[in-house]
Structure formats: C-alpha cells, structure tokens
Amino acid sequence: MPPKNRNRAATADSAAIASSGAKLINNPKSNSSGVKGKNNNKSAPVAAKARRQSEADDFERVLADLNRATAAVGKEREKQVKREKPRKERHEDVRALAQKPEGIDEEFSMMLRKKQQQKQFQQLIQQLLAARSPFLDAPEKEVRCEVATENPNFDVAVGEMQGWRVSMEDKHAIDVTFPSGAKDSKEGFFCVFDGHSGDGCAKKCSELIPKVSRAHMVEHTDGFMEIDFEAAYMEVDTLLEKELTDQSGCTAVTVHITPTRITCASVGDSRAVLCRNGIAVALSEDHKPDREAERARIEEAGGHVAENRVNGQLAMSRAMGDFTYKTQKERGPRQQLVIAVPDVVMVNREADDGFVVLACDGIFDVMSNDELIKAVLIRKAENKPNSVICEEICHECLAPPAEEGKYAPRPEGTDNMTIMIVDLK
C-alpha cells in the first residue's frame, strides 16, 4: 500500500478506537463503585466483588467495541486494496517508464518519459476530438444555389451543401463584370474556397482575392487583361496574417476567363476542370504533402509527412492562412511548411470548349475529373439548368446514412460540398 494510503488507514484506526473509548468513558451505565447511595448496607467484601465485576464487564465492553472498530477498519482497508490493485495494473506501464531502469543513463530515461508524455497527450487529443465530433447525426441536405446569367457571355451557377459537417466552411466568388464592371464584359472571374478550422480565412479570401487581383492586372498582347496570380495570392496571404482572428485556413482555386484564354490559379486540393469536346482537361493539381517537391520543402523546413499530412495534421501542403505552419520568418514565405504560392495554368480557348467546373474536395473525394464532367454532360443533354445540375451532383456525392439512421457509413461524401459550373459562350 502506498504511504499516503497507509496514513489514511492509520488515521481511520485511530478515529475508530478513539470513538469507542469516548463512548465507553461517557457511558452513563458504568459505575466504578458498583453501588448506589450513601446508605448501602452491603458488606465491604460484597462491595469489592461487585466493583471488580463491574470493572470486568467494562473491560469486556472495551474489548468488544475494540474488536468491532478493528473489524470495520480491516474491511475498509480491504476495499481500499481492491480499489488500488486495478489502478496499479492500469498504470503499470506509466510507472515502469517513469522509473529509471538499472543500467540506463539519464538521457535515455528522459526520452522514455517524453515518449510517455507524448502518448498521453495524443490520447487526450483523441478524447477531445471524440467528444467534439465534426459530424452531424444526420446530414443537412439543402443546396443553396446562386446563379449569374445577366452577362450574355457567361451562364453561371453554384451550389453549396453543408452535408454531414457541423458547419459550412466553403465560400465562393463570382464576377461576370470583371474587370470593368460592364454587364456585357467579355471577361469573368470565378473562385471556390474550401475552409478548415473555421470559415474566417475562406470568407476573407472571397472578398480579398477578386479585389487584390485587379491591382495585379496588366494588359496582354491580345488586348485583354492578364493577372499576376502569384503576386496577388502572396499579397492576400500577407493581409490575412494581419486581419485573421483565428487559426483557420482554406484552399483557393480561381479561374480568369477571357475570349482568348482560360487561366487557373490554385493552392490546396480544390480543382478546376475544363470540358473540351466532351473530355475533361485538368486546370489544377492537388497540393498534397506526399508529392515529391512538396515533401522536400516540408522536410527542409523541419517538418515531416505522416499519413499524407503535414506533421501528421494538415491534409494539404499549400493553403491560404494556416499561419501556425508559417512561423519561420527567416526562411521567407516560399520556404515554409505550408505556402500560399499558387500553381498557375493557362490554356488558349478553342471552339469546342464547353464549360469549366470549379469544386472543392467534397465533390472530388467521390468523383474523378472524368466522372464529374460526364455527370454534368448527361444532365445538360436532358436540358437541365446549371443550378439543378449543381444540386443533383451534391446529392449524388453525399454519403448516405448508415442503416441505424445516423452517421455516414463511409468517409467519402461527408465533407462540405461546393460546385460551380461556368458555361462558355
């Protein structure tokens, strides 16, 4: 028994015995003389015998009370030992690591203790995550749609569904009057942002990227605007560091369309896909930590890739925000664990270009580029408007409930979903 428990048991012993003694001392039935009154007519020997008998009776009562007190204390000790035994067994590995084994130096002993602390911390995080599940018992199936058809050069619709997640963290931006504000502008600007750890970053990006991109426009040789997307994204990330009040981050896929060109800039794992002559043409590539160049940068910055996540946590190697991964200021913004430098892809427009789809990974976790383009084409052949197509695809990608009626049976289709369709005319 640990010293602390022994002290507790000893205290219980003392209390029980003292209690018995007090009861005996204060027992009104006890009489040391064994006689009553001044006029006792019994002889002295008889009185002495009675006194001795009374003392013997008192002693017997003391022994009986002492035995009862000792038995009670013994039972309490037995219960305490039973409680301590499983506790000792459960934490035997903790004690073994905390004690310094014979023949092992202090450095190794410290390493063992550190490993145990890490294990305990991981268990705590798992318990916290389990207590605060990011999923609903049943999905929110409503698809909120927005359409932009006022410009004759574009027919645009976007659909957003919260799905199984406890909150909606996706945002988007549509500007069919870019950059002049004219309703018949021949240029358009379209974005999808998939937020994580809150919607703060995605919301800010939906406001800042269209605005800042205008400041980084130059006239192309074809007479239309060209955007320095790398400069625009990096400036937005600098502004985010000053303005964000949380630790959120987001993907950012942006498409700038002119009569001659389609340019896509992206960070993260949201995508843009062009339908050209019925074939899917990727305009972006997912920024995943296990890509060779991404892994090399992460490791050079002192991080590691575990389970295809940066430091075992973030599922993308490039993102807006996420400033907990951008703390090494001496390295510069392009050499951090996570960076906001976009990949930029430009393709010349062709006569058989039909439409561009922008979507977050809530869609692409379920459908490939080819499958998504095919799903849109099938519905277009049925003369369905883009808003209906967006709604149907969100529902098609949504994970169904399990048989019990709650929780999704598969991870694919449990994320927020956003899909935008931009018809090219």
Buried (B, 14 or more C-beta within 10 A) or exposed (E): EEEEBEEBBEEBBEEBBEEBBEEBEEEEEBEEEBBEEEEEEEEEEEBEEBBEEBEEEBEEBBEEBBEEBBEEBEEBBEEBEEEEEEEEEEEEEEEEBEEBEEEEEEEEBEEBBEEBEEEEEEEEEEEEEEEEEEBBEEBBEEBBBBBBBEBEBBBBBBBBBBBBBEEBBBBBBBBBBBBEEEEEBBBBBBBBBBBBBBBBBBBBBBEBBBEBBBEBBEEBEEEBBBBBBBEBBBBBBEBBEEEBEEBBBBBBBBBBBBEEBBBBBBBBBBBBBBBBEEEBBBBBEBBBBEBEEBBEBBEEBEBEBEEBBBBEEBBBBBBBBBBBBBEBEEBEBEBBBBBBBBBBBEBEBEEEBBBBBBBBBBBBBBBEBEEBBBBBBEBBEEEBBBBBBBBBBBBEBBBEBEEEEEBBEEEBBBBBBBBBBBBBE
